[in-house]
Amino acid sequence: MATFQNFFAIGTTPVKVLSYNLRRISWRVTFLSSALAAGNTGRVHVGRNFAPNTVVGDPNSGDGILQSSEVKEAKVFENDTIFLGDLWLTASAANQQVSIEEVTKD
């Protein structure tokens, strides 16, 4: 297995952080705690195959996460299904620090 991990500063313009990958077996988006990144006071929205907006309650806002939380999917069993498409992020405030992790099979 190969693990890709990177840190991003997400602003109010949507950014694609992971591309479609058939070999993906897990992925995680972690919005760092404000104890680690003092400026993390907003929300980060995760879009699956679309660039999300930051309007709470809008169908196109994706999954909203606050600091110290994460969104993740992992295959535990061979027949499990996870999202393999593009992951997009946008934030309600500038310079929100996130960690991205993707594990792929060899």
Secondary structure, 3 states (H helix, E strand, C coil): CEEEEEEEEECCCCEEEECCCCCEEEEEEEECCCCCCCCCCCEEEEEECCCCCCCCCCHHHCEEEECCEEEEEECCCCCCCCCCCCEEEEECCCCEEEEEEEEECC
